[in-house]
Amino acid sequence: MIDNIRLQNFRSYKDESFEFEPGVNIVVGPNASGKTNLLEAVLVLARGGSFRAKDQELIRFGQPWARLDGFFGNQNRTVKIEQQQEETTDKSFMIEAKKFKRLSLGRSIPLVFFEPNHLQLITRGPEQRREYIDDLLGRSRPEFKSLASQYRRALAQRNALLKHDPARAMSQLFAWNLRLSELGGKIVQARQELIDQTNKQLSRTYNQIAKARTSVRLDYSSHFPADNYSTKLLSKLESSSALDFERGFTAYGPHREDISFYINKRLVNQAASRGETRSLMLALKIFELGLIERARGQKPILLLDDVFSELDGHRRHALVDHLQNQQTIITTTDADTALQYFSGHHTLIPLS
């Protein structure tokens, strides 16, 4: 839970402080008043980075540094971002007087973020869906971030070899084929386990939101079965080496696969209505809340950036029903629209 935050030279803020209550906090203001920037500041303090920008872009225009200070329950934390030469930045974290260069999963604050662009996740390309699943794994499994990083490095090494003369590079290729297949098998297994876990509750949550009796599921569209993925991928990398040299890149592996969404056995990005897509994304975010809470042993902070404007009445009610005992920070341009859904305790934070 976050109690307060101070923003200095961060985005549009010169020096402002805000206090939050344990329940629902409604940040109200016109467009360009800094609502999203405030949520972004909470996210940077909690996770260590922005959802939309490089560190350099977080510093107020014309200033040499930015600083965030926050109090989370019984913990003080500070983030400093300083402009360096050649358009680089130096970022540091201070947690209870101890300095860190980056935040590990264990030092991050559990948090779930939902903004209108997330509603396009299902209809965008495979890369966005892979990133969504991998981000969930990175925030719920301590070992996954390192595993994904090792895979990217191995992939980069293999792709670099594919740019060279095959006659000279072929002898080095097997080692990277082996490494890529070993790491790829672990990534696919983790993805499949998470998708199986999601499917156990997704239909029930979706039906509560949509007021319907509907079958909803995710499928991992993989080149090979998860139980012997490493063996199959190694064989494919070996047999397709000549083609990969012609292409100049690795055509098989977890980096080329997709996650498909189905409603009543129909592909969502081909047949779903806007309402069905919104209900599905909302169900995924509610699943995410539970996943992060189970993984971290504490309720995550929920950040909602102008999501109410994208949901109709009964979907707003469904979302509010899941906010019991959940610290939530909501941004909106219309206080009346948000307030009518909260009969219990809430705090209004006006921005001019």
Order of alpha helices (4+ residues) and beta strands (2+ residues): beta-beta-beta-alpha-alpha-beta-beta-beta-beta-beta-alpha-alpha-alpha-beta-alpha-alpha-beta-beta-alpha-alpha-beta-alpha-beta-alpha-beta
